[in-house]
Amino acid sequence: MTIRHATTMLALLLGGTIAVQAQMPAPAAPTPAEMRAKQAELDKTYPQLTVSDDYMHLSIPGYTMGQTMGVATNSKGHLFVYSRSNPQGIARGGAAAMLWEFDQNGKYVKEWGPHNYAASFAHAVRVDAHDNVYQVDEGSGMIVRYDPEGQQNFWLGRTPEAIDYLEANLEVLKYAHPTQVQNRRPVGRKGEFDRETDIGFDSEGNMFVPDGYGNSRVVKISPDGHWLKMLGTFGSGQDQFNTPHTIAVDAKNNVYVGDRGNFRIQVYDNNLNYQRTITGIGAPWAGMAVTGQDHGAADTGDLIHSLDCRNPNVVYIGSASMFDVQKVTIK
């Protein structure tokens, strides 16, 4: 007699029943076609605006513009582009990232931080209220701040060395139990990012970093670089994230976290206390931006990776696959 038959007979003898709960498979991730269809339906509900858009066709001496992952403007209207341009390292671990400055007319000014140890795989660039420029590099796990003249003066995170790769892939993966490796979802260590994606600032100068592809959290960092709070684990519940991909802070210091894999934006105060969730937006892949008039802009396009709207009627768009920047003017 098998164990199954014995168990069934025992249940019948005792006049009881056994309820067998079938293990339901995890819901399948939506396909690209399903995501596009969902976004098309959402687009129908949005207000229709009269806009003009121009591809800027930016020119760099001696280089071809690569994937324009990050775009931002300063108070003078100068445009900063963090691009995957360098042909000597088109992969994580190489030096594929380059940071360019263009004037208000789109004319090339200069490269910032050439041959930068923290420039590996570009993801975002932001400019704060004092015209400091922040280079967010997913590949190196570092954020570098430049003063308005282009001098590096502040660093967050740490570039992984070759020994880190060997330790992670030879020691951890080789000796850990397969289920531990398969189910491993890191929560992150203080002082280190794991493929961070963006940075935002409140009115007090605190920094907020979605972290990111490797970790599933948001970090609050003081103006002088102290890590004040780390919030989040992998998942779909409140205060959980599935690829926190973008962030923005409004004039009231509300922090908006684009939770891309969960198709939502989670909103917090500037102490990272939960406020509410915004849904019905598709996957917030692209950058979110908040204008000076406290109106937000967000996009969920398949190619759009970053937004800047310092002027509420002008939006700069950086693409994850196009080799240029688009300027959209709302009339």
Secondary structure, DSSP 8 states (H G I E B T S, - for coil): --HHHHHHHHHHHTT----------------HHHHHHHHHHHHTTS----EEEEE----BTTB---EEEEEEE-TT--EEEEEE--TT--STTS--EEEEEE-TTS-EEEEESTT-TT-SSEEEEEE-TT--EEEEETTTTEEEEE-TTS-EEEEEE----HHHHHIIIIIIHHHS-HHHHHT------TT--SSB---EE-TT--EEEEE-SSS-EEEEE-TTS-EEEEE-EESSSTTEES-EEEEEE-TT--EEEEEGGGTEEEEE-TT--EEEEE-SS----S--EE-TTS-EE----SSEEEEE-SSTTEEEEEESSSSSEEEEEE-
